[in-house]
Amino acid sequence: MAKDAQLLTSSEFAKKAGIPVSQVTKLIRDKKIKALKKSGKWMLEPNQLKAAQEAPKKPSAKKKAAPKAAVKPKKAPTPKKKPVASADKSCGISQFAEMTYLTEQGVLNWLKQGRLTGRQDSKGQWQVDAANLEVPDIKRLVR
């Protein structure tokens, strides 16, 4: 290699060669041109310019588009049917949780706190009054 004063950094080399710096480092990695690493920088001799300019350029990335196969139009997803409870009926905790953004545990807690009205059936299962869905604080939580 030449003296340090004659060496070029990869960016200086790229400017003189008229190619991008990324291509210079690729040429170095592919061992198409010789370089020396000093203080974390690639240093190149000016006599490598000709080799860099003669190196094959990247072929353009234009590819022929493959013929498109007939694509069936997708059907719009059918919205999930929400369980509807009438005002004079009641529903279970899990059903009420599905109709609102509350979790089952949240529904149970609100029942115990008195924020929701409901009752326990003969089996000890909570039944939440559907009329709760019309209460303003709950109405904003309806899905």
C-alpha positions as MATLAB code, in Angstrom:
seq = 'MAKDAQLLTSSEFAKKAGIPVSQVTKLIRDKKIKALKKSGKWMLEPNQLKAAQEAPKKPSAKKKAAPKAAVKPKKAPTPKKKPVASADKSCGISQFAEMTYLTEQGVLNWLKQGRLTGRQDSKGQWQVDAANLEVPDIKRLVR';
ca = [
       0.000    0.000    0.000;
       1.020    3.580   -0.585;
       1.968    6.145    2.039;
      -0.781    7.488    4.301;
      -0.766   10.873    2.523;
      -1.778    9.190   -0.744;
      -4.576    7.071    0.714;
      -8.194    8.081    0.276;
     -11.091    7.446    2.605;
     -14.011    5.478    1.180;
     -16.107    8.656    0.765;
     -13.262   10.507   -1.001;
     -12.676    7.450   -3.168;
     -16.391    7.224   -4.014;
     -16.490   10.887   -5.105;
     -13.481   10.464   -7.366;
     -14.808    7.195   -8.808;
     -18.295    8.628   -9.284;
     -19.982    5.793   -7.403;
     -21.871    5.621   -4.098;
     -19.948    4.891   -0.890;
     -22.082    1.781   -0.358;
     -20.807    0.381   -3.643;
     -17.215    1.095   -2.593;
     -17.651   -0.911    0.603;
     -19.346   -3.689   -1.357;
     -16.390   -3.799   -3.757;
     -14.046   -3.996   -0.782;
     -16.035   -6.831    0.789;
     -16.158   -8.681   -2.540;
     -12.357   -8.172   -2.834;
     -12.734   -6.428   -6.199;
     -10.602   -3.566   -4.889;
      -7.929   -3.543   -2.191;
      -8.303   -1.469    0.921;
      -6.755   -1.090    4.341;
      -8.665   -0.466    7.565;
      -7.101    2.349    9.648;
      -8.730    3.810   12.738;
     -12.038    2.240   11.787;
     -12.047    3.700    8.262;
     -11.391    2.049    4.946;
      -8.373    3.610    3.228;
      -7.856    3.054   -0.496;
      -5.073    3.792   -2.938;
      -5.927    6.109   -5.838;
      -4.696    3.438   -8.301;
      -7.785    1.364   -7.357;
     -10.058    3.954   -9.034;
      -9.890    2.276  -12.407;
     -10.825   -1.115  -10.943;
     -13.772    0.451   -9.118;
     -15.051    2.218  -12.224;
     -14.751   -0.959  -14.308;
     -16.567   -3.092  -11.760;
     -19.967   -4.150  -13.080;
     -22.764   -1.879  -11.976;
     -25.757   -3.355  -10.233;
     -28.280   -4.549  -12.781;
     -31.524   -2.659  -12.602;
     -34.030   -4.347  -10.385;
     -36.788   -4.197  -13.003;
     -38.443   -7.553  -13.240;
     -41.261   -8.644  -15.435;
     -44.475   -8.623  -13.541;
     -45.937  -12.078  -13.254;
     -49.343  -12.401  -14.849;
     -51.976  -11.843  -12.244;
     -54.145  -14.794  -11.445;
     -57.848  -14.256  -11.272;
     -58.547  -13.058   -7.774;
     -61.913  -13.681   -6.273;
     -63.316  -10.643   -4.504;
     -63.323  -11.116   -0.791;
     -66.607  -11.141    0.997;
     -67.075   -8.530    3.649;
     -66.822  -10.169    7.058;
     -70.188  -10.739    8.630;
     -70.441   -8.750   11.808;
     -70.711  -10.775   14.972;
     -74.242  -10.864   16.216;
     -74.468   -9.370   19.641;
     -76.742  -10.974   22.145;
     -79.648   -8.644   22.718;
     -81.468   -8.545   25.985;
     -84.827   -6.846   26.247;
     -85.527   -4.403   29.035;
     -87.768   -6.843   30.935;
     -85.276   -9.691   30.822;
     -82.062  -10.565   32.490;
     -78.893  -12.250   31.329;
     -75.922  -14.021   32.814;
     -72.685  -12.318   33.794;
     -70.771  -13.643   30.773;
     -73.524  -12.572   28.349;
     -73.620   -9.078   29.906;
     -69.820   -8.875   29.682;
     -70.027   -9.730   25.949;
     -72.499   -6.898   25.399;
     -70.291   -4.373   27.196;
     -66.609   -3.612   27.554;
     -66.684   -4.957   31.100;
     -65.017   -8.209   32.059;
     -66.976  -10.903   33.851;
     -65.145  -10.003   37.052;
     -65.979   -6.342   36.462;
     -69.682   -7.145   36.047;
     -69.614   -9.183   39.266;
     -67.857   -6.378   41.145;
     -70.348   -3.790   39.876;
     -73.232   -6.034   40.958;
     -71.768   -6.304   44.466;
     -71.158   -2.523   44.592;
     -74.739   -1.807   43.515;
     -73.716   -0.089   40.247;
     -75.664   -2.799   38.380;
     -78.995   -4.314   39.326;
     -79.478   -8.034   39.324;
     -80.266  -11.057   41.438;
     -79.033  -14.551   42.096;
     -81.103  -17.431   40.775;
     -81.849  -20.651   42.658;
     -78.478  -22.112   41.571;
     -76.578  -19.113   42.928;
     -75.802  -17.732   39.451;
     -76.089  -13.984   39.001;
     -78.657  -12.653   36.539;
     -78.053   -9.062   35.454;
     -81.086   -6.952   34.552;
     -80.988   -5.946   30.895;
     -82.388   -2.554   31.886;
     -78.865   -1.723   33.069;
     -77.923   -1.236   29.404;
     -79.983    1.977   29.352;
     -78.237    3.542   32.369;
     -75.948    6.363   31.067;
     -72.811    5.072   32.830;
     -73.364    1.611   31.338;
     -74.709    2.791   27.975;
     -71.304    4.238   27.080;
     -69.777    0.781   27.665;
     -72.114   -1.072   25.285;
     -70.275   -2.636   22.343;
];
